[in-house]
Amino acid sequence: MDSPSAPPTRPGPLLAGPAPRPPASGRKRTRLRRTLYAIAAPLIHGFARVLWATVRVGRVAGAEHLDRALDERRALVVCCWHTDLIPAVLWLSSHFARRGLPIAYMVSPSVDGDLVTRVLERTGAHVVRGSATRSGVKVLRDLYRAMVKSGASPLILPDGPQGPPQVMKEGALLLSNLANAPILCVAAAAHSPWRLSTWDRMWIPKPFSRVAFAVGELRPPALHGTAEELEALRVRLQADQLALADSARAAL
């Protein structure tokens, strides 16, 4: 596995080199599957809301950075590691919704992504369908349009879609520069959460558990930066994200 300080090694549309083609899902968009997803989406959304209502959000390290960012009421590029996706979505959705601010998410165009899209749309989020490895340029363009037209702040998983875990790729930087929007890094932690047996070790907080968050300072876009300057910023943001993960664990 690449070390956390190493530059991204997986080529694709956001890097030089041909895009790898992950295996296509064998699932088909049948009428039965669409019906099942239509039934499952509100159930999953309802379960998530009930679960989150039981969770106690403890200390938020750097909460003032999030408050200041939301007070400015401008689109941001929000980043968190893939492993923190579920608590980040639940926590950030409530904060943005209270301010009447939309969030945007990138979801796989696969059949499996259809269910995720239905669930996220029930939160009022903007959903952009695409893959960073197959259609990265189009995804950036669509997220940019959501930021400009709707003021949506995209939540980016900089070590996705397939890792290596906690190694930041450059997609968030490119989107930040394209939209002239600052980057806000977020991390989460909990005691003994449920963990999925996936490459990212994605976790779900248990009912009535305590979750802590850490928020970094706003990082301005590196407009007109050279390739070396962009790489230096990528390394710095990666270090920020790793430090925030430590801060979130310390806040428990």
JOLIN-V47177 format. One record per pair of residues at least 6 apart in sequence whose ideal C-beta (glycine too) atoms are under 6 Angstrom apart, sorted by the first residue. I is the first residue (numbers start at 1). GAP is how many residues later the second one is. If there is no record, write none. Layout:
I/GAP + I/GAP
This chain:
1/163 + 2/7 + 2/162 + 2/165 + 4/162 + 4/163 + 8/161 + 11/6 + 12/7 + 12/121 + 12/124 + 13/6 + 13/123 + 13/124 + 14/122 + 14/157 + 19/114 + 19/115 + 20/113 + 25/85 + 25/86 + 27/84 + 29/82 + 37/77 + 37/78 + 37/81 + 41/77 + 41/78 + 44/75 + 45/74 + 45/77 + 51/156 + 52/38 + 54/153 + 54/154 + 55/150 + 55/156 + 56/154 + 57/154 + 58/152 + 58/154 + 59/153 + 59/192 + 60/153 + 61/153 + 61/186 + 61/190 + 62/152 + 62/153 + 65/150 + 65/152 + 66/149 + 69/7 + 69/115 + 69/149 + 70/29 + 75/72 + 75/76 + 75/78 + 75/106 + 76/77 + 76/105 + 76/106 + 76/108 + 77/79 + 77/95 + 77/98 + 77/99 + 77/104 + 77/106 + 78/75 + 78/77 + 78/106 + 79/77 + 79/79 + 79/93 + 79/106 + 80/8 + 80/106 + 81/78 + 81/85 + 82/75 + 82/77 + 82/78 + 82/118 + 83/117 + 83/118 + 83/119 + 84/103 + 84/104 + 86/118 + 87/101 + 87/118 + 87/124 + 88/98 + 88/100 + 93/30 + 96/7 + 102/24 + 102/48 + 102/50 + 103/22 + 103/50 + 103/52 + 104/22 + 104/39 + 104/42 + 104/48 + 104/50 + 105/15 + 105/20 + 105/22 + 105/50 + 106/22 + 106/33 + 107/6 + 107/9 + 107/10 + 107/20 + 107/22 + 108/23 + 109/20 + 117/10 + 120/7 + 121/6 + 126/20 + 126/26 + 128/14 + 128/15 + 130/8 + 130/9 + 132/29 + 132/39 + 140/35 + 143/11 + 143/32 + 144/34 + 144/35 + 146/6 + 147/32 + 156/16 + 158/10 + 158/11 + 158/14 + 159/6 + 159/7 + 159/8 + 163/36 + 165/35 + 168/66 + 168/69 + 168/70 + 170/64 + 172/11 + 173/57 + 173/61 + 176/7 + 176/45 + 177/44 + 177/46 + 180/41 + 182/36 + 182/37 + 182/38 + 183/36 + 184/34 + 185/31 + 185/55 + 185/56 + 185/59 + 186/29 + 187/27 + 187/57 + 187/58 + 187/61 + 188/25 + 188/60 + 189/23 + 189/59 + 189/60 + 189/63 + 190/15 + 190/19 + 190/21 + 193/10 + 193/11 + 193/12 + 194/10 + 195/6 + 195/8 + 196/6 + 205/6 + 212/36 + 212/39 + 212/40 + 213/35 + 214/30 + 214/33 + 214/34 + 216/24 + 216/28 + 222/7 + 222/8 + 222/11
